[in-house]
């Protein structure tokens, strides 16, 4: 009986060891988990994933930081601008996808990404309807920029003087964000009805959408999950001077395909940036106990064309290139001299930082990043940060510009941040735990095989030692 038990232990140990090694070598269970995840990551009616995609979980926060100009008269005399950062003014962002339609036998989905903003006073430094900001008078700057060196500069100058419009103005945070009726624009509106009398940097973004998106559902290939293939009826952009720069690449930045590899490049299309962006792996992080890969934009994304030739297509008009970190978005902002950059000119040319007294760029506060769980592709934390700048220069046709230096004046910067809510995090942890248990089976079998192997060796060696001790007793001379 003892020999039978000993044989069973030995066979069991060898079987467990062989099975565990075979499972590890073939990655059978890992492949099974991967297959289950990829097959479940499809935009399909009636699934939790589809409902979550249509109604993303909160909270998404939009924080606005303004740059208050403290020395407007000195700036017009040619001195450096001195600004003081004021903020944040925080708004909760509600962003459901509406008018959702399944297309082409479930392989594509169309929708409108509608956004609404609700003020969060406890997360803000003050009242946006009361707090005043001295900044660039953008309607006047746009008019001067468009009319200079044309016959229109005379009537434009007349209206600017008549309505006492200067290079800088003071308005409330609420007015700058969501709009106010400008006297100068209202006068132009009477002459040309196409001119909108209301100005605000985000006047058309609250309660509206930025156009129809058509994305791939992931049904045919999990790598294409929510990848944008069409926006506003177009497969590419038309603002830039090269096909590469006009490409619409990646997702909208809220969803990603599963089985993310740290060596891949993540692409995101942003209508606010008027272009596609790309991010590379930086480090491993943990968010609410969930493992994630952090992806950040590389310096090459913001480099000028001499460093990164692929960025030459963003020089508009062709050949009109600026330094690192500056993106000319006139073409997609109705001709306004608006330039985008990272906040505080982070990763930008030093001269832009030095031109403005009050810029303090740093990685922690001003870098854009995405934290993505690699197995599921779920975004667990993110921060999208951009700065709106006005291009200011002296225009001989307009006395309002005085002797101002040519500069990129920072108006405000935006921090759109997201952290997965606790309910969604708990669901994701459950999925990851189940996957971890399944993929751990080979290691459990390996451990059991080793244990039974040790037991087998102990049982085999124990009788031998007993016999040797008995023989020693028999030949003892005592």
C-alpha positions, 0 to 999 in steps of 0.5 A: 500500500505504501508503494502505491501511495508513493507512486501516486505522489510521484506521478501527480508531481510529474503531471503537475509540473509537466502541465504547468510548464506546458501551459506556461509555454503555450500561454493557453490560459493567457490567450483565452483571457485575451480572446475573451477581452477582445471579443467583449470589446465591441460597440454592440447594442444591449451591452454595458460597454455600449451604454458606458460609451454612450453615457461616460461615467463622471467625473470629468472636470474642465478647469480654466486658468486665466492670465491677468495682465498687470501692466497694459500701458507699459506693454503698449510702450514696448515693455514685457508683459507681466501676467498673474495666473488666476484660477482654477474656475472649475466646471463639471463636464457632461458629455453624452453621445447622442444621435447614435446609429449602428452602421454597416452591419455593426462594424461602424457607429455614428454619433454626436459628442455633445458637451455641457458645463456646470460650474463647481464653486467649491472647486474654484477660486471665485465667482466667474460672473464677478471676477474680472480679468484684464486680457487681450481684446480679441475682437479688436485684435482680429479686426485689426489683423484682418484689415491691416494693409487693406482698404478696410483698415480706415473704416476699422480704425474709425469704429475702433476709435468710435467705440473706444476699443483698445488692445486690452480689455477687462471682462468677467471670467463668465463673459470671456468663456461663454460670451458677451455682446461686443459693441464693436462687433455689433456695429460690424454686424449691422453692416455685415450680418454674417459677423457674430456680435457675441464673442466668447472663447467657448460660446459655441461649446456649451450644450453643443457638439463639434460635428458627427463622428463615425468610428469603428465598432471593433467587430472586425478587429479589436485594434480598431475599437472606436477608431475615428474614420470620419469627422464632419463627413470628411476622412481627413482635415483640410487645414494643413499643408501635408497629407500626414498632418491632415490625417485623422488618427486614433480615437477621441481620447476617451476609449482605447483598444484592449491589450495595449502594448507599452511599445506602441504609439497611442493616437488621439484626434482632438478637434480643439487642437485641430489635429491628431496627437500621438503619445508614447509610454512613459512609466507604470502607474497605479490608479485606485489599485488598478495597474496602468501604463502612462502615455505622454506626448514626446518632445517631437510632437511640439518640435519645430520643422527643423527638428521634426520635418513631419511638423512642416505641414503645420506651418501655414501658410506653407513655410511660415514656421514658428518655434517649438510648442506653437501651433497656428490654428487660424485656419480652424478658428475663423481666421482669428490670430489664435495659437495653441501651446502647452500651458506656460509654454511647457516644452516650447521654445525658451523665447516664448517663456522669456517674453512673458513675465509670469510663465513657470512651466513644469511637468507635473502641472502642465503635461498632458497624459493618459493612464490606460489599463493595458488589458482592457484598454480602459482609461483610468486617469487622464489630463488634457492640457492646452493654452490659448495664446493671441499673436500680438504685433505692432501694426502701423495702420492702427494706433491701438497697437502702440509700440507693442513687441511681437509676442504670443500673449497667453490668454488662458490654459485649460486642464480637462481631467478625468479619474475613473469613478469608484463604481466603474473602478470596482467593476474593472477590479473584478474583471482584472481579478478574474483574469488574474486568477485564470492566468495564475493557474499554471503557477498554482499547478507549478507550486503544487507540483513542486510541493508534491515533488518534495513530499515524494523525495522525503518519502523515498529518502526516509526509509533509506535513512531508517535502514542505515541507522538500523545497520549501524546499531547492529554493528555497534561494538558496545 
